[in-house]
Amino acid sequence: MAGRGRNFYLWIGGAVAFIVSVGFGRTIDAALFHPPSRRPAILYIHAAMFTSWVLLFIAQAVLVRSRRIEWHRRLGAMGVTLGCFMPLVAIQTALTMTRLHMAEGDRSQERALILPFFDMLAFSVTLALAAYWRRKPEYHRRVMLMATCGLTVAAFARFPHWLMPHALWYLGVDLLIAAAAVRDWLLMRRVHPVYSYGMPALALGQAATMWIYLAASPTWLAIADRLLR
């Protein structure tokens, strides 16, 4: 069990990479390489940054596994810089692509803006906690895992409906994090506070976000309309 425990973050990194590949692999050709109309440059920047984050997470897990802590810290400084820009680029990309889809006659994307706004809020909070707890590895690695798993929601949303039913995308995210909590229980006979407090808070935010999205909240639509002007 101890060996599998040490490799767990590598397994999670591989799972995240697989989920992203499956989700976006179904749409990347039509969305990026051969789109029906010209796509803005920020979409490609967004794709490159988020792909880099997943690769960075895996690289950091490899460095920790091989006990190259100094390299891990150096790469971590680059990761914080990347992570600080990701929410800004993600929100701008969401706004830009929503305007584009609306210009093409699709207004259904307007209410979906709540999803990237919440996702980037959750990512920013977990990234800030990871930076704050950088000297506490047991806390740091767990909030980094939560931050990275949270980014898979967009990939789950692109899964076939028979595999990931509509509006259950956050369930995939939660199952990834729950696997980490189960790993804690198996190794330590307790769940780490990062998960025991973080998972309920995240689930509450996810539930509120999905309610706003599914109910097409007039308040949110008014806010989105102003943001899109």
N, C-alpha and C positions, 0 to 999 in steps of 0.2 A: 504493500500500500504506500509506503514512503516513497518509492521510486515513481509510482504513478502520480503521487502528490506533487513531486518536484516538476514533473512534466505537464502538469495540468494547464498552466498558462500557455504552453505551446499548443496543446490540444484546443484550447479555446480560440487562440489566434488562428489556427488552421480551420476551425469551424466557422469563424467569422469570414475568413477569406472564401471558403466554400459557399457560404450563404450569399455573399456579395456576388460571386461569380455566377451562381445559379439565377439570382434575381435579375441582375443587370445584364447578364449574358443573353437573356431573352429579348432585350430591348435596345441594347447598345448600338447595334448596326443601324437601326432606323432612327435612333435618337441622336447619335453622334457622328457616325461615319457616312451614312447615306440618308440624311434627314430630308423630309419633303420640301423644306425651305431652309434657308441659311440660318444657322444657329449662332447666338452671340458668343463672343470669346469667353465670357465669364463662365459659361457652362463647361467648357473644356478645362478651365482653371479649377473649377469646383471638383470635377471628376479626378483631376490629377492630385489635388490636395487630399481628398478623402481616401483615395487609393494609397497615397503615401502614408497616411495615418495608420491604415491597417498593416502595411508592411513594416512600419515603425514599431507597432505593438509586437509583432512577431520577432523582429530583430531584438527588441528589448528583452523579450522572454528568453531568447537564445543566449544573450549576454549574461543574464542573471543565472541561467542554468549552467553556463560555463564559468561562472564566478569572475567575470570580467566587469567588476562593479564600477571601476573608474570610467571605462568606455560607456557603460550604461548611464552614468551620470552626465557625461558629455553629450551623448545622444539625447538624453532627457531634456537638456536645455534647449536643444533644437526642437524637440517635440512640443515644449511649452510655447515656443514662438509660433510654430505651425498651428497649434491648437488655439491660440489667441486670434488668429486670422480666420480660422475655419468658420465660426459662426457668422462673421461679417460677410464672407463670401457666400455662404449658404443662404442667408436671408436675401442678399442682393440677387442671387441666382433665382431663388423662388419668386421674387417680385418680377424679375425680368421675364422669366418663362411664363408666368401667369399672364402678364400683359401680352406676350406673344400668342398664347393660346386664345385669349379673349379676342385678339385681333383676327384670329383665324376662325372665330365664331363659337368657340367653346367657353362658356361662362361657368361651367361646373367646377373649374379649378379655384374659383375665388374663395369658396368656403374652406377648401383644403389647405389654404395658407396657414391655418392654425397649427397644422402638423409640423412643418419645419420650424415655426416659431417656438413651439414647446420643445421639440427635439433639441434645438440649439440652446434653449434655456437649461435643459437638463444636462447637456454636454458641458456648458460653461460652468455650472455649479460643481459637477464632478471633477472637471479639470482644475478648478480653483482649489478644491479640497485635496486633490492629488499633489498640487504644488505646495500647499500648506503642510501636508503630511509627508513631504519628501524625505524627512529624516526618520519616519516611522514606517518601515517597509511593509509591515502587516496591514496597515491602513492604506498606504499609498498604492500598493498593487491591486487592492480590491476596488478602490474607486476608479483606478485606471481601467480595470476590467468592466465596470459598470458603464463608464464613459464610452468605451469601444463597442460594447454590446448594444448600447443605445443607438448607435449609428446604423445598425442593421435593419431598422424598421422600414426604410425606403426600399431595401432589397426584398424584404418579406412582402411588401405591397405589390411587388412585381412577380411574385410566385404565381403559378397556375391556381385558379380558384378552387380546384378540387384538393389542392395541397394546403393552401392557406386561404380559407374563406374570407370574403370581404369584411373589412373592419375588425378582423382579429389579428392584425399585424403586430400589435404590441404584445400579444401572447407569445410570439416567437422570441421577442426580446426578453421577456420575463422568464421563459424557460431556460434560456442561456444563463441568466444570472442565478436562477434557482439551482442550476447544476453546480454552480460555484458554492452556493450555500450548503447543498447536500455534501459536497466534497469537504467542507469545513466540519460538518457533523460527523462524517466518517473518520476524519483524521483526529479531531479534537473533542468530539462528543458535545460540541456546542457550535452555534452559528455566530460568526464574528459580528460585532456591533454595526459595522458598515452595512452588512446585509439586513440585520434585524431591524435597523432604523431606516436604511436607505430604500429597501424594497417596498415597504408600505408607502413611503413618501412618493416614490416614483409611480407606483400603481395608482395612487390617488390623482396625481397629475395626469397620468395617461387616461384615466376614466373621465376626468373633467374635459380633457382635450377631445376625446372621442364623442362626448355628449355635444360639445359645441359644433363639431364637424357634422355629426349625423343629424342633429336638430337644425342645422343651418341657422344658428343663432343670429337674429337680426342685429343684435349689438355687435357681434363680431363682424358680420357682413358690412356694417357701417364703418367699422374701423378698417377693415380690409379695403373697402372702396376708397377711403382717404389715402391709405398707403400706396395704392396703385395709381393714383393721379399723377 
